């Protein structure tokens, strides 16, 4: 089992920044990919970013590319999402997720992920 607990959400003005954290505990050696997703009210869960746990390769949704950065600290077993230049369309509950298996190019699909955190709310004021 793997446990994920997101933190760092909150209220920020448009153009501001937030950093989300996701400490990972449990069978961390079984993780292949870590991802961040978000879900706004009435919308489907949406891919934000992903990172390969060992290799460090990262992937981004077009909507956040150049503004968000995913990173991981293997020594601390923690994944981060640095969010800069936040826009009015970014508010959502942000979820951290872990995938045990190699998903190839399907890192963007929430169906591939096996473990999820409880989510952290991000609100952007204009």
MOVENNOR-V549968 format. One record per residue. N is the residue number from 1. PHI is phi in degrees with one decimal (999 if undefined). D_LAST is the distance of its C-alpha to the last C-alpha in Angstrom with 2 decimals. Layout:
N_PHI_D_LAST ; N_PHI_D_LAST
This chain:
1_999_40.11 ; 2_-130.0_36.83 ; 3_-115.0_34.28 ; 4_-129.7_30.59 ; 5_-137.5_28.15 ; 6_-78.4_24.52 ; 7_-153.4_22.58 ; 8_106.8_19.65 ; 9_-70.6_16.76 ; 10_163.4_14.24 ; 11_-102.5_10.80 ; 12_-142.6_8.99 ; 13_-76.7_6.04 ; 14_-56.2_5.27 ; 15_92.1_8.78 ; 16_-83.8_10.37 ; 17_-133.2_13.40 ; 18_-143.1_15.28 ; 19_-123.8_18.92 ; 20_-92.0_20.41 ; 21_-123.2_24.14 ; 22_-143.3_26.78 ; 23_-69.2_30.27 ; 24_-114.7_32.98 ; 25_-129.6_36.24 ; 26_99.2_39.38 ; 27_-81.2_40.97 ; 28_-64.8_38.73 ; 29_-66.3_41.58 ; 30_-88.1_41.16 ; 31_-83.7_37.62 ; 32_-105.1_37.33 ; 33_-135.9_33.62 ; 34_-113.7_30.44 ; 35_-133.8_27.31 ; 36_-117.3_23.68 ; 37_-127.8_22.42 ; 38_-141.9_19.43 ; 39_-142.4_19.37 ; 40_-93.6_16.72 ; 41_-56.2_18.09 ; 42_78.0_20.61 ; 43_-119.7_20.63 ; 44_-78.2_23.25 ; 45_-64.9_23.15 ; 46_-122.6_22.03 ; 47_-66.5_23.45 ; 48_-114.2_21.30 ; 49_-161.0_24.00 ; 50_-146.1_27.60 ; 51_-143.7_30.15 ; 52_-74.6_33.93 ; 53_-60.8_35.00 ; 54_-89.8_38.05 ; 55_-76.1_37.56 ; 56_84.2_33.93 ; 57_-62.5_33.15 ; 58_-125.5_29.48 ; 59_-140.3_27.78 ; 60_-136.8_24.26 ; 61_-71.0_22.56 ; 62_-58.5_21.84 ; 63_-68.5_18.15 ; 64_-118.7_17.86 ; 65_-58.6_20.82 ; 66_89.2_20.38 ; 67_-114.7_17.25 ; 68_-107.6_18.75 ; 69_-133.8_22.20 ; 70_-97.9_24.52 ; 71_-148.3_27.43 ; 72_-141.1_30.19 ; 73_-117.5_32.50 ; 74_-65.4_35.74 ; 75_-66.0_37.34 ; 76_-98.2_34.72 ; 77_51.0_34.34 ; 78_-134.0_30.57 ; 79_-111.8_28.00 ; 80_-123.0_24.63 ; 81_-132.6_21.42 ; 82_-86.2_19.60 ; 83_-115.9_16.07 ; 84_-113.8_14.68 ; 85_49.9_11.98 ; 86_-63.3_9.91 ; 87_-115.4_8.10 ; 88_-59.8_6.44 ; 89_-88.5_10.23 ; 90_-86.8_11.36 ; 91_-58.2_11.12 ; 92_-179.4_14.77 ; 93_-87.3_17.85 ; 94_-100.2_19.24 ; 95_-118.2_23.03 ; 96_-98.0_25.62 ; 97_-143.1_28.84 ; 98_-125.3_32.32 ; 99_-115.7_34.82 ; 100_-79.7_38.50 ; 101_-114.8_39.81 ; 102_-70.2_39.48 ; 103_-102.6_37.23 ; 104_59.2_37.74 ; 105_-86.2_35.14 ; 106_-95.4_33.76 ; 107_-61.2_31.53 ; 108_-85.2_28.58 ; 109_-93.3_30.14 ; 110_-67.1_29.31 ; 111_-67.2_32.88 ; 112_-78.3_34.29 ; 113_-90.2_32.93 ; 114_-99.6_35.16 ; 115_-130.1_33.25 ; 116_-135.8_29.77 ; 117_-83.7_27.88 ; 118_-86.7_26.32 ; 119_94.9_22.71 ; 120_-137.3_19.81 ; 121_-82.3_16.43 ; 122_-118.3_13.27 ; 123_-124.6_9.96 ; 124_-121.1_6.55 ; 125_-98.3_3.77 ; 126_-96.2_0.00
